[in-house]
Amino acid sequence: MSSSKNYGGRDESEVFKRKSLSSQKQRKKMAHILQWVLYVLAILVLAACVFTFFAGTI
């Protein structure tokens, strides 16, 4: 008996391919979320800079 798990009769290369594709999709999704978080953070920093600039002139 093999020490690896039996994934529904699939061979190890198929399991590796599926896991690899799954992790690649997950990395893409996380990169997309991180990109939008950084956009929002950049907008907040820019808004804070504009606010402090105009708040000092009033």
LINNOR-V242834 format. One record per backbone hydrogen bond with DSSP energy under -0.5 kcal/mol. NH is the residue of the N-H (numbers start at 1). CO is the residue of the C=O. Records with the same first field share a line. If there is no record, write none. Layout:
BEGIN
NH=CO / CO
END
This chain:
BEGIN
7=5
8=6
10=7
15=11
16=12
17=13
18=14
19=15
20=16
21=17
22=18
23=19
24=20
25=21
26=22
27=23
28=24
29=25
30=26
31=27
32=28
33=29
34=30
35=31
36=32
37=33
38=34
39=35
40=36
41=37
42=38
43=39
44=40
45=41
46=42
47=43
48=44
49=45
50=46
51=47
52=48
53=49
54=50
55=51
56=52
58=54
END
